[in-house]
Amino acid sequence: MLNRGLPRSPRAQQLCAELAGRTVAIAIAGSARYVLVESTGQSFEVERGHGWNARRPAFRCHDQRGSVQVCCTLGPCAGSSAAARRCPDRGRCGAGAEFRELALLLRPDIEEDLSLSVGDVPAHQLGRFARAALGWTRKAASTTVRNAAEYLAHERRDLVPRSEAEQFLQGVDTLREDVDRLAARIDLLTRP
């Protein structure tokens, strides 16, 4: 899929050439499985593996084929972006930002690929349905989290309500500023 999108973007082709011989390792947090993506300069080679160990940084940056320049761990806390770490052996190799830009440029257009199989209109309708379902899912999850937070804050009193927390933090900030002003005034009065 990556190689199929490469001819569509001149910038992606340029980045692929610049990253020739470099590899990114992508792992799912909490899983031993990983994917290695290596640029050959003209295309990408993708290899799946097993044995990723988050507790052994040396493995993160070296595999059977040599060194890996960028290590990304995807997890539920990472959201839609990967937390990339530079390889400590290579220092700031800069490959992380380039691989990230490549990922954005080569993001697959599933609706376009689907239209080749079922036609434009059905692919568009399926895409619209998928976007609506995803939007509904996100909204339902957001509402559930918000309702749970309100229940825990107002009904159970396990959490501090947002308004009370903001009022408390504002009071702390005001007190800190007052103490700083008092300290400055005392410093002025103690000078000869």
matplotlib code that plots the C-alpha trace (Angstrom):
import matplotlib.pyplot as plt

x = [0.0, 2.9, 4.6, 1.4, 1.0, 4.6, 4.3, 1.5, 3.7, 7.0, 7.8, 7.2, 9.6, 12.2, 11.9, 12.1, 15.3, 16.8, 15.9, 17.5, 18.8, 17.1, 14.5, 11.6, 10.4, 6.7, 5.4, 2.0, 2.3, 1.7, 2.4, 5.5, 4.7, 6.4, 6.7, 10.0, 9.7, 12.9, 13.4, 15.4, 15.4, 12.9, 10.3, 9.7, 10.2, 7.9, 8.8, 6.7, 8.3, 7.7, 9.8, 9.6, 10.5, 9.8, 12.1, 15.2, 16.1, 19.0, 16.5, 14.5, 17.3, 18.9, 17.4, 18.7, 19.2, 21.2, 20.4, 16.9, 17.0, 13.5, 11.5, 7.7, 5.4, 1.7, -0.7, -4.0, -2.5, -0.7, -3.9, -3.4, 0.2, 3.2, 5.7, 9.0, 12.3, 15.7, 18.1, 20.5, 23.4, 22.8, 21.9, 19.6, 19.5, 16.5, 14.8, 11.8, 10.4, 11.0, 9.3, 6.4, 6.1, 6.2, 3.4, 1.2, 2.0, 1.4, -1.8, -3.9, -7.2, -9.3, -12.3, -10.3, -8.9, -12.4, -13.8, -11.5, -13.3, -17.0, -17.2, -17.3, -20.8, -20.9, -17.3, -18.4, -21.5, -19.5, -17.0, -19.7, -21.2, -17.8, -17.2, -20.6, -20.2, -16.7, -18.1, -21.0, -18.6, -16.3, -19.3, -20.6, -17.3, -16.9, -20.4, -19.7, -16.5, -18.1, -21.1, -18.8, -16.7, -19.8, -21.1, -17.8, -17.5, -21.1, -22.8, -20.0, -17.7, -14.7, -13.4, -13.2, -15.7, -14.0, -15.4, -14.1, -10.7, -10.4, -11.4, -8.9, -6.0, -6.9, -6.7, -3.3, -2.0, -3.2, -1.6, 1.7, 1.7, 0.9, 3.7, 6.1, 5.1, 5.4, 8.9, 9.9, 8.6, 10.4, 13.6, 13.2, 12.6, 15.6, 18.0, 20.0]
y = [0.0, 2.4, 1.6, 2.1, 5.6, 6.6, 7.5, 9.9, 12.3, 13.8, 14.9, 11.3, 10.0, 12.6, 11.6, 7.9, 8.5, 10.6, 7.8, 5.1, 2.4, 3.8, 1.8, 2.7, 0.1, 0.4, -1.5, -1.7, -0.9, -4.0, -6.3, -8.2, -7.8, -5.1, -3.9, -2.7, -0.3, 0.2, 2.6, 1.2, 4.6, 3.5, 1.7, 0.4, -3.1, -4.1, -6.9, -8.1, -9.6, -10.9, -10.3, -6.6, -5.9, -2.4, -3.0, -3.7, -0.4, -2.1, -4.3, -1.3, 0.1, -3.0, -6.0, -8.9, -6.6, -3.9, -0.7, 1.0, 4.8, 5.5, 3.5, 4.3, 2.8, 3.1, 2.8, 3.9, 7.0, 8.0, 8.9, 9.3, 10.2, 8.0, 8.8, 8.6, 8.2, 8.8, 5.9, 6.6, 5.1, 7.4, 10.6, 13.0, 11.3, 13.3, 10.3, 10.5, 13.7, 12.5, 9.2, 11.1, 13.3, 10.3, 8.6, 11.7, 11.9, 8.2, 7.9, 5.5, 6.8, 3.8, 5.3, 5.7, 2.1, 0.8, 2.6, 0.5, -2.6, -1.5, 1.7, 5.4, 5.8, 2.7, 3.5, 7.1, 5.8, 3.3, 6.0, 8.3, 5.6, 4.7, 8.4, 8.8, 5.6, 6.8, 10.2, 8.6, 6.3, 9.2, 11.3, 8.4, 7.8, 11.5, 11.6, 8.5, 9.9, 13.2, 11.5, 9.3, 12.3, 14.2, 11.2, 10.7, 14.5, 15.4, 12.3, 10.2, 13.1, 11.0, 13.6, 17.4, 19.2, 21.3, 24.6, 23.9, 22.8, 26.0, 28.2, 26.5, 26.8, 30.4, 31.0, 29.2, 31.4, 34.6, 33.5, 32.8, 36.2, 37.9, 36.0, 37.1, 40.7, 40.5, 39.0, 41.8, 44.5, 42.9, 42.8, 46.5, 47.5, 45.5, 47.2, 50.2]
z = [0.0, 0.8, -2.5, -4.5, -3.1, -3.7, -7.5, -6.7, -4.6, -5.8, -2.2, -1.0, -3.7, -2.6, 1.1, 0.2, -1.7, 1.2, 3.7, 1.7, 4.0, 7.1, 9.1, 11.4, 13.9, 14.9, 17.9, 19.6, 23.3, 25.4, 22.5, 21.4, 17.7, 15.6, 12.1, 10.4, 7.5, 5.5, 2.6, -0.3, -2.0, -4.6, -2.5, 1.0, 2.4, 5.3, 7.7, 10.6, 13.7, 17.2, 20.3, 20.9, 24.5, 25.8, 28.8, 26.6, 24.8, 23.0, 21.2, 20.2, 18.2, 16.8, 15.0, 12.9, 9.8, 11.6, 13.3, 13.4, 13.3, 14.7, 17.2, 17.5, 20.1, 19.4, 22.3, 23.6, 25.3, 22.2, 20.4, 16.7, 16.7, 17.5, 20.2, 18.3, 20.1, 18.5, 18.5, 21.4, 19.4, 16.4, 18.3, 16.5, 13.1, 11.9, 10.4, 12.8, 11.3, 7.8, 8.4, 10.0, 6.9, 4.7, 6.7, 6.2, 2.5, 1.9, 4.0, 1.9, 0.4, 1.1, -0.7, -3.9, -3.6, -2.9, -6.0, -8.2, -7.0, -6.6, -8.5, -7.5, -6.1, -3.9, -2.6, -1.8, 0.0, 2.0, 2.9, 4.0, 6.1, 7.7, 8.5, 10.1, 12.1, 13.3, 14.2, 16.1, 18.0, 18.9, 20.1, 22.1, 23.8, 24.6, 26.1, 28.1, 29.5, 30.3, 32.0, 34.1, 35.1, 36.2, 38.1, 39.9, 40.6, 41.6, 42.8, 44.3, 45.2, 44.2, 41.9, 42.3, 40.0, 37.3, 38.5, 42.1, 40.8, 38.6, 41.5, 43.8, 41.3, 40.6, 44.4, 44.6, 41.7, 43.4, 46.7, 45.0, 43.3, 46.6, 48.4, 45.5, 45.9, 49.7, 49.3, 46.9, 49.3, 52.3, 50.2, 49.3, 53.0, 54.2, 51.8, 53.3]

ax = plt.figure().add_subplot(projection="3d")
ax.plot(x, y, z, "-o")
ax.set_aspect("equal")
plt.show()
